[in-house]
Amino acid sequence: MGIAAVAGVAVAATLCLSGCANIGYYWQSVTGHLKLMSAARPVDDLLQEPETPERLRERLKLSQRIREFAVRELKLPDNPSYRRYANLHRRAAVFNVTAATAYSLELKTWCFPFTGCVGYRGYYDEAKARQEAAELAQQGYETSVYPVTAYSTLGLMNWAGGDPLLNTFIGYPEGELARLLFHELAHQVVYVKNDTTFNESFATAVERLGGVRWLQTQADDQARQEYAAFDQRRRLFRELSRGTRERLEAVYEATGTPPPEKERAKQEVMEQFRADYARLKERAGGDPLVWRGYDRWVREANNAFFGAQAAYDELVPGFEALFRIKGGSWEAFYDATRQLAALPKEERHRQLKEAAGG
């Protein structure tokens, strides 16, 4: 799934009032987020310290150029977010759990204050995330646990210093770092409760459109070539996954099919997915190590995996079409997105799909 950038479960937990169900979950979210925030230091301070490693210094400088570009060119919020840096000494900010039933790509949802209902549950401790997944599996769900390198608190924590840069993503290739920051800042522009697909598709459209502009106008040839190779792999994998989702949905939506036959058809689709992936890698060539992350996803792919991935892709073409309709004006694009956000869920999705088709 490339980068995993999600609207923050943590802020909902941080702001949860007494009486919330599942106090243990909220407590780990509160303490995990507070530790993350307390580890953050101003980028300007780190740049002035001689002890700061030169590689980190370069990345922090780059992040601030990207941050200023986001405000100046993409009209994204100018606030404290991504002006500080924290080293968490681990590979992910949180670990998300997703779940779906045996014959559906619709994700199980969890509901939180402020953020509404979302199709994932985040844990700062990977072991706890896997324990949650195991418990859901015992209830008959297919589950997926994946690392999330960054998340957004939707601007609600800007009073406390905002979302920080993290060691989990500061080393990304230049183009990918830019896209991640654009994505997370986009969540602070528009966020609709109870509509993960709308929120993530909007942020993904902003990251793609903004990322292209950054690479075209700000990056050097080496950065553009490095990102082109990275993005080509991701696009090939997303296209393969999209086709697999469509075939799975056709199997699941077929009426009157006996369960044994439906299971057989499902397994045939999954076997085809893995075979097509092997051919894709062979055609693409290159260092096998660059495919390691995709290899893991393919091994573990199930309904929970495909359901989570759909949230980042489904409405992106509609948002990209809307941007073109608005003449490439970011302000007009954001205003139009806010107008869509005010509509009922089914209507906003319908209009975006029509825009993509038209």
SVG drawing of the C-alpha trace seen along z (x, -y; Angstrom):
<svg xmlns="http://www.w3.org/2000/svg" viewBox="-30 -31 59 58">
<polyline fill="none" stroke="black" stroke-width="0.4" points="0.0,0.0 2.9,-2.3 2.9,-4.9 0.2,-4.5 -1.0,-7.9 -4.2,-7.8 -6.4,-10.2 -5.4,-10.0 -7.1,-7.5 -4.8,-8.9 -6.4,-12.3 -9.8,-10.8 -8.3,-8.8 -6.5,-11.8 -9.7,-13.8 -11.9,-11.0 -13.9,-11.9 -14.5,-9.7 -17.0,-7.0 -15.6,-5.8 -15.8,-2.1 -12.6,0.0 -10.5,-2.2 -7.5,0.0 -7.4,-0.8 -7.8,-4.5 -5.2,-4.5 -2.6,-3.0 -3.6,-5.6 -3.3,-8.5 0.0,-7.5 1.5,-6.5 0.5,-9.8 1.8,-11.9 5.2,-10.0 5.4,-10.8 4.6,-14.5 7.0,-14.8 9.9,-13.4 9.5,-16.1 11.9,-19.0 11.9,-22.1 13.6,-21.6 15.3,-25.0 17.0,-23.9 18.2,-20.6 19.6,-22.4 21.7,-24.7 23.1,-21.8 26.5,-20.5 25.6,-17.0 22.8,-16.6 24.0,-14.0 24.6,-15.5 22.2,-13.2 19.4,-14.1 20.3,-17.8 19.9,-17.5 16.6,-15.7 15.2,-18.3 16.2,-21.1 14.5,-19.4 11.3,-18.8 11.1,-22.5 11.4,-23.4 8.6,-21.0 6.6,-22.5 7.0,-26.0 6.1,-24.8 2.9,-23.2 1.8,-26.6 2.9,-28.7 2.0,-26.6 -0.6,-24.1 -2.4,-26.5 -2.2,-23.9 -2.4,-25.1 0.4,-27.2 0.6,-26.0 3.0,-24.3 2.6,-20.8 5.9,-19.3 8.0,-22.1 9.3,-19.6 11.1,-16.3 10.9,-13.2 13.0,-10.0 10.7,-7.2 13.4,-4.5 11.0,-2.1 9.9,-1.5 6.3,-2.8 4.3,-5.4 1.4,-3.1 0.3,0.4 -3.2,0.5 -5.5,3.5 -8.2,4.0 -10.7,6.8 -13.3,8.1 -15.5,11.1 -14.8,14.1 -16.9,13.0 -16.7,9.2 -14.2,6.4 -16.2,4.1 -14.1,3.4 -15.2,3.7 -15.4,0.2 -14.6,-1.3 -16.1,-4.6 -14.3,-7.3 -15.0,-10.9 -14.3,-13.6 -13.0,-11.3 -16.2,-9.2 -16.2,-5.6 -13.2,-4.3 -12.2,-1.0 -9.1,-0.4 -7.8,-0.5 -4.4,-1.8 -1.9,-0.6 1.4,-2.1 2.6,1.4 2.8,4.0 2.3,6.9 -1.0,5.4 -2.1,4.9 -1.4,8.5 -3.3,9.6 -6.3,7.6 -6.0,9.2 -5.8,12.7 -9.0,12.1 -10.8,10.9 -9.6,13.9 -11.1,16.1 -14.4,14.4 -14.2,15.4 -12.7,12.2 -9.8,12.1 -7.4,9.6 -4.4,7.4 -1.8,5.7 0.3,3.1 2.8,0.4 1.8,-3.2 4.7,-5.6 2.7,-8.8 -0.8,-9.9 -2.7,-13.1 -4.4,-14.6 -6.5,-16.7 -5.0,-20.0 -6.6,-19.4 -3.1,-19.2 -1.6,-22.3 -2.0,-24.1 0.5,-21.6 3.0,-21.8 1.3,-20.0 2.1,-16.7 5.9,-16.2 8.2,-14.9 9.3,-11.3 12.2,-9.1 9.8,-6.6 9.5,-8.6 12.2,-11.4 14.5,-9.2 11.9,-8.6 13.0,-9.5 12.4,-13.2 9.3,-12.8 7.7,-10.4 8.5,-12.6 6.8,-15.5 3.8,-13.4 3.5,-12.2 3.5,-15.7 1.0,-16.9 -1.3,-14.0 -1.2,-14.5 -1.7,-18.3 -4.7,-17.6 -6.5,-15.9 -6.4,-19.3 -8.2,-20.9 -11.2,-18.6 -12.2,-15.7 -15.6,-14.1 -16.7,-11.9 -17.7,-8.3 -16.3,-8.4 -12.8,-6.9 -12.9,-6.5 -13.7,-10.1 -11.1,-11.4 -8.2,-9.1 -9.1,-9.5 -9.0,-13.3 -5.7,-13.3 -4.3,-10.9 -5.4,-13.1 -3.7,-16.1 -0.5,-14.1 -0.4,-13.0 -1.1,-16.3 1.1,-18.2 3.9,-15.6 4.0,-16.0 4.3,-19.8 7.1,-19.5 9.1,-17.1 8.6,-19.2 9.5,-22.5 11.7,-21.9 13.6,-18.5 16.7,-17.7 17.0,-15.0 18.4,-12.4 15.4,-12.9 13.0,-12.7 14.5,-9.5 14.6,-8.0 11.0,-8.7 10.0,-7.6 11.3,-4.1 9.7,-4.0 6.3,-5.2 6.3,-2.9 6.5,0.1 3.6,-1.3 1.4,-2.0 1.9,1.5 1.1,3.0 -2.0,0.8 -3.3,1.7 -2.8,5.4 -4.6,5.0 -7.4,3.0 -8.2,5.7 -8.0,8.4 -10.5,6.4 -12.9,6.2 -12.8,9.9 -13.2,10.7 -16.2,8.3 -17.8,10.1 -17.4,13.5 -18.8,12.1 -21.8,10.4 -22.9,13.3 -26.3,14.4 -27.3,18.0 -23.7,19.3 -23.2,22.1 -20.5,21.4 -18.2,24.2 -18.3,22.9 -17.8,19.3 -14.8,20.3 -13.3,22.2 -13.8,19.1 -12.2,16.9 -9.1,19.0 -8.8,19.1 -8.8,15.3 -6.1,15.1 -3.9,17.7 -4.2,15.6 -3.2,12.5 0.0,14.1 0.8,15.6 0.3,12.2 2.4,10.5 5.3,13.0 5.1,12.2 5.0,8.4 8.2,8.6 9.9,10.7 8.9,8.1 9.9,5.1 13.3,6.6 15.8,4.7 17.0,5.5 14.7,8.0 15.2,6.2 13.1,3.3 10.1,5.6 10.4,6.9 7.5,4.9 5.2,5.9 6.3,9.6 5.0,9.5 1.7,7.9 1.2,10.5 1.9,13.4 -0.5,12.0 -3.2,10.5 -6.8,11.2 -10.1,9.3 -8.9,7.0 -5.9,6.1 -7.8,5.4 -10.6,3.5 -8.1,1.2 -6.3,0.5 -9.6,-0.4 -10.0,-3.4 -6.9,-5.1 -7.8,-4.5 -11.6,-4.4 -12.5,-8.1 -9.1,-9.5 -9.9,-9.8 -13.0,-11.8 -11.0,-14.2 -8.3,-14.6 -11.1,-15.4 -12.5,-17.9 -9.1,-19.6 -9.1,-19.9 -12.6,-21.2 -11.6,-24.0 -8.8,-25.0 -6.0,-23.8 -6.9,-26.3 -6.2,-24.8 -8.5,-27.2 -11.4,-26.4 -10.6,-22.7 -10.8,-22.8 -14.0,-24.8 -15.6,-22.3 -14.4,-19.4 -16.0,-21.1 -19.2,-21.5 -19.1,-17.7 -18.4,-17.0 -21.7,-18.7 -23.7,-16.3 -25.0,-12.9 -22.3,-10.2 -24.0,-8.4 -24.4,-11.6 -20.9,-12.8 -19.5,-9.5 -21.9,-9.5 -20.8,-12.9 -17.1,-12.0 -17.6,-8.9 -19.5,-10.8 -16.7,-13.4 -14.2,-10.6 -16.3,-9.1 -17.0,-12.4"/>
</svg>
